[in-house]
Amino acid sequence: MEQRIREQREAASERQRRSRQRLREDERQATRDRSRLRMQQRRMNMSQEERELHLQIMRNRDQESRNEMNDVERQQFLENRRNRYQERTNNNYNMEHQIQYTGAMDVLCQFCGALRFQREQLNFCHNGKVSLPLLQEYPGNLRLLFDADGAEGSNFRQYI
């Protein structure tokens, strides 16, 4: 199974390398971002056993690569790894702070009447098993924002 997974990854990597050579830099970056998101989703869907196997394969591959390197190659490898880590960190920060449109909040819960987004999977009332009392008065900080006359208050009222 491990050999089959490795062969599939190598074949996929080769296809990606060929297609990336034909792209402009901004297209390459967009492709890398999409690929990174796909991989994150794939990892989230892995079982614990699959995750452990994947990590072991990656560790073995890295160890084999390092064992075959001389000192100069090892230094270049470590420098590239540091650069990739820094790039990923910067990209993840930028991706986390981008505004994403999730659609209208227009799906009505049949049990409690709460509104949620179409793709939202959570059902906060657990099919009517949980009910919270309605707030009679907004908490202090929210009341201040609702009543504020400045830019902060108008921004809050506009985007809630």
Backbone torsions as a table, in degrees:
resi	resn	phi	psi	omega
1	MET	NA	-41.7	-179.2
2	GLU	-62.1	-42.2	179.6
3	GLN	-64.3	-40.3	179.9
4	ARG	-64.4	-43.1	178.6
5	ILE	-62.3	-43.3	179.9
6	ARG	-62.4	-43.5	179.9
7	GLU	-64.2	-40.7	178.5
8	GLN	-63.2	-43.1	179.4
9	ARG	-63.8	-42.3	-179.6
10	GLU	-64.1	-42.1	178.5
11	ALA	-64.0	-42.7	178.7
12	ALA	-64.5	-41.3	179.4
13	SER	-62.2	-41.1	179.2
14	GLU	-64.4	-42.7	177.2
15	ARG	-61.6	-42.2	179.8
16	GLN	-64.6	-41.7	179.3
17	ARG	-60.2	-44.2	-179.9
18	ARG	-63.3	-43.3	-177.8
19	SER	-71.8	-33.1	179.4
20	ARG	-68.0	-29.0	179.9
21	GLN	-63.6	-23.6	-178.5
22	ARG	-91.0	-2.7	-174.2
23	LEU	-100.1	155.4	172.4
24	ARG	-75.9	167.8	-176.0
25	GLU	-61.4	-43.4	-179.8
26	ASP	-66.5	-34.8	175.7
27	GLU	-68.0	-37.7	177.6
28	ARG	-62.0	-43.6	-179.8
29	GLN	-63.7	-41.9	177.9
30	ALA	-63.6	-39.3	177.9
31	THR	-65.1	-42.3	178.0
32	ARG	-62.4	-41.5	179.1
33	ASP	-62.8	-45.0	178.4
34	ARG	-63.0	-41.9	179.6
35	SER	-63.3	-42.0	179.1
36	ARG	-62.5	-42.0	178.7
37	LEU	-66.0	-41.7	177.4
38	ARG	-59.3	-43.7	-179.4
39	MET	-65.5	-39.8	177.4
40	GLN	-62.0	-42.0	178.5
41	GLN	-65.3	-41.0	178.9
42	ARG	-62.1	-42.6	179.4
43	ARG	-65.0	-37.4	179.5
44	MET	-64.5	-30.4	-177.7
45	ASN	-89.2	-2.4	-179.3
46	MET	-75.2	146.2	171.9
47	SER	-75.3	168.3	-180.0
48	GLN	-61.0	-39.8	179.7
49	GLU	-64.6	-44.5	178.3
50	GLU	-63.9	-39.9	180.0
51	ARG	-63.1	-44.9	179.8
52	GLU	-64.6	-41.0	178.0
53	LEU	-63.3	-44.3	178.4
54	HIS	-59.4	-46.4	180.0
55	LEU	-63.4	-40.2	179.0
56	GLN	-64.9	-40.8	177.7
57	ILE	-61.3	-44.1	-179.9
58	MET	-64.2	-42.4	178.1
59	ARG	-61.4	-45.4	-179.9
60	ASN	-62.3	-42.7	-179.5
61	ARG	-63.5	-43.3	178.7
62	ASP	-64.5	-41.9	-179.5
63	GLN	-64.2	-42.8	178.2
64	GLU	-61.4	-42.4	179.7
65	SER	-63.5	-45.1	-179.0
66	ARG	-65.7	-36.1	-179.8
67	ASN	-65.9	-28.9	-178.1
68	GLU	-86.2	-4.2	-175.1
69	MET	-92.5	148.7	168.1
70	ASN	-88.6	-179.8	-174.3
71	ASP	-61.7	-41.2	-178.8
72	VAL	-66.1	-45.7	178.8
73	GLU	-62.7	-38.9	179.5
74	ARG	-63.2	-41.8	178.2
75	GLN	-63.6	-43.0	177.6
76	GLN	-63.4	-41.1	178.7
77	PHE	-60.2	-47.5	-179.1
78	LEU	-64.9	-38.3	178.0
79	GLU	-64.7	-44.2	176.8
80	ASN	-61.9	-41.1	179.5
81	ARG	-63.1	-43.0	177.5
82	ARG	-62.0	-42.2	179.2
83	ASN	-64.2	-42.8	178.5
84	ARG	-63.9	-40.5	178.6
85	TYR	-62.3	-44.5	179.7
86	GLN	-62.7	-41.8	179.0
87	GLU	-63.4	-45.2	178.6
88	ARG	-61.5	-42.4	-180.0
89	THR	-61.4	-45.5	179.1
90	ASN	-65.0	-43.1	179.9
91	ASN	-65.4	-41.7	179.0
92	ASN	-63.3	-39.9	178.4
93	TYR	-62.2	-45.2	-179.5
94	ASN	-65.7	-39.3	-178.8
95	MET	-68.8	-35.5	179.9
96	GLU	-67.7	-26.3	-174.9
97	HIS	-102.2	11.8	175.1
98	GLN	-86.3	146.8	177.0
99	ILE	-83.3	129.8	179.4
100	GLN	-121.0	133.0	179.5
101	TYR	-85.4	121.9	-178.1
102	THR	-104.3	7.1	-179.1
103	GLY	91.9	-177.4	-178.7
104	ALA	-79.8	148.2	174.8
105	MET	-88.4	84.8	-171.9
106	ASP	-132.1	11.2	176.8
107	VAL	-93.3	123.4	-175.3
108	LEU	-97.8	128.3	176.9
109	CYS	-69.6	130.0	-177.7
110	GLN	-72.8	-16.3	-176.7
111	PHE	-94.7	-47.3	-174.4
112	CYS	-114.9	-10.1	178.6
113	GLY	83.1	6.6	179.3
114	ALA	-70.9	149.4	176.1
115	LEU	-93.6	143.7	175.4
116	ARG	-144.7	170.1	178.2
117	PHE	-79.8	157.7	-178.0
118	GLN	-58.2	-46.0	-176.0
119	ARG	-85.1	-2.3	-178.6
120	GLU	-71.5	123.6	-174.8
121	GLN	-89.8	-25.7	-174.8
122	LEU	-71.7	142.9	173.5
123	ASN	-118.5	98.7	-169.0
124	PHE	-64.9	-26.5	-179.0
125	CYS	-90.7	0.8	-179.7
126	HIS	51.5	54.1	177.6
127	ASN	57.8	42.2	175.7
128	GLY	86.8	1.8	-178.4
129	LYS	-78.4	-21.9	-179.3
130	VAL	-118.6	131.0	174.8
131	SER	-135.9	137.3	179.2
132	LEU	-111.6	145.0	177.3
133	PRO	-70.0	149.2	177.6
134	LEU	-70.0	144.7	176.4
135	LEU	-75.1	130.4	177.0
136	GLN	-80.9	-35.5	-177.9
137	GLU	-137.0	142.8	177.4
138	TYR	-68.2	145.7	174.6
139	PRO	-59.7	159.6	-172.2
140	GLY	-47.6	-53.6	-176.8
141	ASN	-66.2	-38.0	177.7
142	LEU	-66.8	-41.1	178.7
143	ARG	-60.1	-42.1	179.0
144	LEU	-61.5	-41.8	179.9
145	LEU	-67.9	-40.3	177.3
146	PHE	-62.1	-37.9	-175.1
147	ASP	-89.2	-11.6	-175.3
148	ALA	-65.4	139.6	-179.6
149	ASP	-92.5	-19.5	-173.7
150	GLY	-77.3	-169.2	-178.0
151	ALA	-63.3	-37.5	-179.0
152	GLU	-62.5	-44.2	179.5
153	GLY	-66.0	-44.0	-179.4
154	SER	-68.0	-36.4	177.2
155	ASN	-63.5	-43.7	178.8
156	PHE	-61.1	-48.6	-178.3
157	ARG	-64.9	-33.6	-179.1
158	GLN	-69.1	-36.8	-170.8
159	TYR	-105.5	8.2	176.4
160	ILE	-85.7	NA	NA
